[in-house]
Amino acid sequence: MSLDELRDLLERHARPDLTTAIDGVRICRAEPGAEPEYAMSGVMLAVIAQGGKRLAIGDRVYEYGVGQYLVTSADLPVTGRVAPGGPELGFGMTLEPAVIAELMLQAGPGDLPRSTGAPRPGITVSEAPAELIDAIVRLLRLLDRPRDRRVLVPLVKREILWRLMTGEQGEAVRQLGLADSSLSHITRAVDWIRDNYAESFRVEDLARSSRMSVSAFHRNFQSVTAMSPIQFQKQIRLQTARLLLANRPQDVTGVGCRVGYDSASQFSREYKRQFGVPPSVDAARMRERVGPVAAAVP
């Protein structure tokens, strides 16, 4: 019954811009057959109540559908597409490392499984247990109860995080709360590349700042992101270029230079390889698109 109520709540509260009255919670309603969405995943939980989705990063493809949840433990450049068969309804909630760390400190001895410390993929998919679905339903019910939201939303969010921390993908979630975990070191490197995507860098310098050897850094980075650091930077550059071109469709050369390409031909070549069409054609298409905002995740 909880999945039915989850579906009803998502349908009723879905907005074109995905937002809700609860900070950090969004609802996605998307039709199949739409164009792929290229976006940064954010660090979040996603649950599907209707339809399904396919998410790609690097050479990995993840499919998740009704009753499944997906955790992204790093902010990754992903491609999302709604599966055939009907509209997709999804719930998304931003994961807060500070709250996860607080819950870990409050947990008693033996309350949490022991962590191996090994880096986990930045995206994981599992079947959603009934307790997790129930907590999400109770969180969404608060959209209809504004008087209760200020007090109860933080409590229910903490319960959702606890269910994740003690669930099948708990190790990836718990590592978000550990300042010195392998995931945290890689996440800081990911954030640096994302924030400085137009700059060249040496992998050796990133490895040193992450307190890892170059080989260990490469291995851990690949495990989390499914890409090398240079491939990751290229994805960020191209996604940023696509956003810029939506507003500056006539300035292909300028946009390529702004995101870090010295060669206009290289920029056009790599853009077409990523998005299927040259940047000028894609920019024109984006200007013509009309419709609600979509999202790669959820």
SULFEN-V306895 format. One record per backbone hydrogen bond with DSSP energy under -1.0 kcal/mol. NH is the residue of the N-H (numbers start at 0). CO is the residue of the C=O. If there is no record, write none. Layout:
nh=NH co=CO
nh=NH co=CO
This chain:
nh=4 co=0
nh=5 co=1
nh=6 co=2
nh=7 co=3
nh=8 co=4
nh=9 co=5
nh=10 co=6
nh=11 co=7
nh=12 co=8
nh=13 co=9
nh=17 co=14
nh=24 co=21
nh=25 co=91
nh=26 co=17
nh=27 co=89
nh=29 co=87
nh=36 co=79
nh=38 co=77
nh=40 co=75
nh=44 co=92
nh=45 co=69
nh=46 co=90
nh=47 co=67
nh=48 co=88
nh=49 co=88
nh=52 co=63
nh=53 co=80
nh=54 co=61
nh=55 co=78
nh=56 co=59
nh=59 co=56
nh=61 co=54
nh=63 co=52
nh=66 co=47
nh=67 co=64
nh=68 co=125
nh=69 co=45
nh=70 co=123
nh=71 co=43
nh=72 co=121
nh=75 co=73
nh=77 co=38
nh=78 co=55
nh=79 co=36
nh=80 co=53
nh=82 co=51
nh=87 co=29
nh=88 co=49
nh=89 co=27
nh=90 co=46
nh=91 co=25
nh=92 co=44
nh=93 co=23
nh=94 co=42
nh=99 co=95
nh=100 co=96
nh=101 co=97
nh=102 co=98
nh=103 co=99
nh=104 co=100
nh=105 co=101
nh=106 co=102
nh=110 co=107
nh=121 co=223
nh=123 co=70
nh=125 co=68
nh=127 co=66
nh=132 co=128
nh=133 co=129
nh=134 co=130
nh=135 co=131
nh=136 co=132
nh=137 co=133
nh=138 co=134
nh=139 co=135
nh=140 co=136
nh=142 co=139
nh=143 co=140
nh=144 co=141
nh=147 co=144
nh=151 co=147
nh=152 co=148
nh=155 co=151
nh=156 co=152
nh=157 co=153
nh=158 co=154
nh=159 co=155
nh=160 co=156
nh=161 co=157
nh=162 co=158
nh=163 co=159
nh=164 co=160
nh=165 co=161
nh=166 co=163
nh=169 co=166
nh=172 co=168
nh=173 co=169
nh=174 co=170
nh=176 co=173
nh=177 co=174
nh=180 co=177
nh=184 co=180
nh=185 co=181
nh=186 co=182
nh=187 co=183
nh=188 co=184
nh=189 co=185
nh=190 co=186
nh=191 co=187
nh=192 co=188
nh=193 co=189
nh=194 co=190
nh=195 co=191
nh=198 co=195
nh=205 co=201
nh=206 co=202
nh=207 co=203
nh=208 co=204
nh=209 co=205
nh=210 co=207
nh=211 co=206
nh=216 co=212
nh=217 co=213
nh=218 co=214
nh=219 co=215
nh=220 co=216
nh=221 co=217
nh=222 co=218
nh=223 co=219
nh=224 co=220
nh=225 co=221
nh=231 co=227
nh=232 co=228
nh=233 co=229
nh=234 co=230
nh=235 co=231
nh=236 co=232
nh=237 co=233
nh=238 co=234
nh=239 co=235
nh=240 co=236
nh=241 co=237
nh=242 co=238
nh=243 co=239
nh=244 co=240
nh=245 co=241
nh=246 co=243
nh=247 co=243
nh=250 co=247
nh=254 co=250
nh=255 co=251
nh=256 co=252
nh=257 co=253
nh=258 co=254
nh=259 co=256
nh=260 co=255
nh=266 co=262
nh=267 co=263
nh=268 co=264
nh=269 co=265
nh=270 co=266
nh=271 co=267
nh=272 co=268
nh=273 co=269
nh=274 co=270
nh=275 co=271
nh=281 co=277
nh=282 co=278
nh=283 co=279
nh=284 co=280
nh=285 co=281
nh=286 co=282
nh=287 co=283
nh=288 co=284
